[in-house]
Amino acid sequence: MQQQPTAAATGGAYGLSAEMAGTSAPAAGVQGGPLPPMPPVQPTGQMPPVQQPTQQQPTTYAAQALPPQQQAQPVQTNTATQQQKQQQQFTAARASRAVRTSVPLEIFLYFGAWFDVIYCVLTFLIFLYKGTQLPYPGDAYSTELAYLFLFALGEPMRLFLTSKGNKTERSTPLLFGLGLTAPVFALHFYYCFGQTFVLRIDRFLSGFQLAFAAGQSLTGLLALLSFGSR
């Protein structure tokens, strides 16, 4: 025997109850009489199928092999190669450029500077001796002593300019240094033969100064010729 659905079940299926149906509902339904079978609910439409998200495949590119000469080299290798090239260029530049600095001139200047100090000290002591023991006429003593102080002031400048021109291979400072050698020659000739009282030690000291000045002038002229117009 097929079980008939009750009014409550029927109302629940249709979403309605006996109270919502109102007084127009048949008395048989309220009294529990048999109801006609409920027709099956026909679907009004079908839900569209849910589309599953598609996963985009990453695009792959085939790696192209570079020629060996175009492949990237390590940074350290490139840096070492550049340093080696720079070192080779620097060595080649130094080899192609001849050093023209005169070593004999620097030797004369170095030892001449030391002898200048000895000469000034000894000559000043000699002047002190001659000033107390020998009768100088007029202002001859003060004049000859002033020449010594002028030499002590000008000689460092002469040595500096000559050495600078030789080390830097420049003609201009070397010319100025050689030009200042002329007053030095004149002073030492005067102390050897022209001063009021000439002692043997005066000629000995001034003779050495003339020898140093002559050596410096000769080597300076040779260095000047090698520098040319630099």
C-alpha atoms as one frame of an Amber mdcrd trajectory, in Angstrom:
protein
   0.000   0.000   0.000   1.509   3.326  -1.042   1.728   5.877   1.749   0.117
   9.196   0.862   1.913  12.316   1.872   0.322  14.260   4.689  -0.798  17.876
   4.495   2.197  19.032   6.522   4.553  17.194   4.236   2.734  18.537   1.195
   2.813  22.069   2.508   6.518  21.736   3.305   7.215  20.477  -0.210   5.481
  23.422  -1.797   6.752  25.837   0.799   3.226  26.502   2.148   1.326  25.592
   5.351  -2.331  25.267   6.126  -2.360  28.669   7.803  -0.802  30.375   4.769
  -3.315  28.661   2.449  -6.236  30.493   4.168  -9.829  29.441   4.477 -10.053
  28.602   0.808  -8.310  25.244   1.401 -10.673  22.236   1.012 -12.118  20.836
   4.169 -11.007  17.371   3.189  -7.378  18.491   3.392  -7.889  19.854   6.872
  -9.787  16.757   8.037  -7.050  14.438   6.773  -8.839  13.193   3.652  -6.961
  11.739   0.718  -5.142  14.252  -1.432  -4.251  13.875  -5.043  -0.694  12.819
  -5.619   1.769  15.710  -5.999   3.136  15.984  -9.466   6.865  15.767  -9.683
   8.672  19.094  -9.840  10.134  19.637 -13.216  13.351  21.647 -13.264  12.891
  24.938 -15.034  16.456  25.039 -16.231  19.863  23.521 -15.823  22.765  25.243
 -14.136  25.604  26.001 -16.519  28.537  23.766 -16.003  31.239  25.275 -13.814
  34.347  25.943 -15.778  37.472  24.821 -14.072  40.265  27.396 -14.140  42.900
  26.471 -16.593  46.521  26.729 -15.557  48.630  28.624 -18.031  51.685  26.690
 -18.874  54.890  28.759 -18.673  56.454  29.467 -21.976  59.801  27.885 -22.286
  62.491  28.999 -24.647  65.234  26.857 -25.851  68.606  28.105 -24.643  70.880
  28.951 -27.477  74.468  28.052 -26.970  76.834  30.996 -27.498  80.149  30.621
 -29.248  83.084  30.133 -26.909  84.453  33.620 -27.627  81.123  35.254 -26.647
  80.503  33.374 -23.430  80.722  35.443 -20.253  83.985  35.020 -18.452  84.317
  35.286 -14.680  84.822  38.804 -13.323  88.061  37.920 -11.600  89.543  36.606
 -14.819  88.625  39.788 -16.700  90.053  41.977 -13.923  93.309  40.037 -13.843
  93.579  40.260 -17.625  93.056  44.028 -17.595  95.668  44.479 -14.884  98.151
  42.431 -16.862  97.489  44.508 -19.994  97.906  47.762 -18.060 101.150  46.512
 -16.546 102.450  45.520 -19.961 101.514  48.913 -21.436 103.191  50.731 -18.538
 106.350  48.652 -18.917 106.430  49.258 -22.654 105.969  53.016 -22.151 108.820
  53.149 -19.670 111.047  51.111 -21.930 110.314  53.361 -24.916 111.055  56.534
 -22.935 114.746  56.943 -22.115 115.654  58.511 -18.771 117.642  61.687 -19.421
 118.327  62.746 -15.844 122.049  63.294 -15.315 123.416  61.212 -12.441 126.856
  62.939 -12.468 125.150  66.305 -12.101 123.205  65.089  -9.069 126.442  63.780
  -7.528 128.161  67.155  -7.970 125.141  68.954  -6.530 124.859  66.647  -3.520
 128.489  66.833  -2.431 128.714  70.495  -3.431 125.866  71.329  -1.050 127.696
  69.686   1.861 130.937  71.456   0.971 129.078  74.794   0.795 128.145  74.419
   4.468 131.748  73.651   5.420 133.020  76.507   3.251 130.682  79.105   4.785
 131.519  78.103   8.363 135.290  78.025   7.816 135.359  81.250   5.804 133.344
  83.059   8.472 135.830  81.912  11.133 138.715  83.053   8.915 137.103  86.486
   8.562 136.761  86.712  12.323 140.469  85.965  12.650 141.497  88.436   9.944
 139.253  91.124  11.370 141.030  90.951  14.724 144.596  90.343  13.518 144.914
  92.243  10.236 144.428  95.960   9.581 141.637  96.273   6.974 141.449  99.664
   5.296 138.134 101.494   5.447 135.056  99.376   4.838 136.852  96.564   2.975
 136.299  94.120   5.798 132.537  94.632   5.963 132.251  94.478   2.159 134.102
  91.183   1.858 132.122  89.701   4.755 128.865  90.834   3.072 129.868  88.882
  -0.048 130.027  85.742   2.057 126.493  86.282   3.385 125.191  86.881  -0.147
 126.772  83.625  -1.247 125.191  81.782   1.704 121.751  83.114   0.711 121.988
  82.554  -3.056 123.747  79.202  -3.210 120.771  77.083  -1.945 118.541  78.633
  -4.608 121.062  77.823  -7.329 121.411  74.214  -6.210 117.636  73.795  -5.920
 116.884  75.113  -9.422 119.641  73.040 -10.999 118.517  69.860  -9.250 114.851
  70.469 -10.065 115.583  70.988 -13.744 117.691  67.834 -13.821 115.154  65.608
 -12.030 112.122  66.845 -13.949 114.059  67.032 -17.246 112.981  70.632 -17.774
 115.236  73.169 -19.422 113.877  76.346 -17.809 114.841  75.748 -14.138 118.125
  74.210 -15.248 118.955  77.348 -17.235 118.233  79.573 -14.231 120.422  77.373
 -12.044 123.289  77.492 -14.514 122.860  81.255 -14.859 123.387  81.706 -11.122
 126.706  79.872 -11.395 128.383  82.909 -12.988 128.237  85.049  -9.772 129.579
  82.061  -7.843 132.610  81.874 -10.134 133.197  85.614  -9.740 132.989  85.429
  -5.938 135.454  82.570  -5.579 137.909  84.175  -8.021 137.736  87.306  -5.935
 138.344  85.367  -2.695 141.285  83.568  -4.329 143.041  86.563  -5.866 141.233
  89.838  -5.226 140.385  90.233  -1.554 142.467  92.435   0.719 144.251  89.646
   2.594 144.442  86.234   0.929 145.548  83.316   3.078 146.538  79.872   1.876
 143.409  78.369   3.396 141.373  80.941   1.448 142.840  79.742  -1.822 142.400
  76.102  -0.808 138.707  76.519   0.069 137.893  78.759  -2.873 139.766  76.421
  -5.228 137.554  73.517  -4.151 134.475  75.673  -4.635 135.617  76.554  -8.152
 136.137  72.867  -8.947 132.629  71.965  -7.740 131.095  74.884  -9.648 132.958
  73.878 -12.823 131.809  70.255 -12.534 128.219  71.322 -11.923 128.278  73.671
 -14.905 129.764  71.099 -17.283 127.364  68.295 -16.342 124.485  70.779 -16.323
 125.234  71.849 -19.894 125.372  68.227 -21.030 122.037  67.525 -19.337 120.565
  70.636 -20.945 121.600  69.451 -24.385 120.021  66.044 -23.764 116.725  67.599
 -22.647 116.398  69.668 -25.806 113.352  71.992 -25.791 111.481  70.291 -22.972
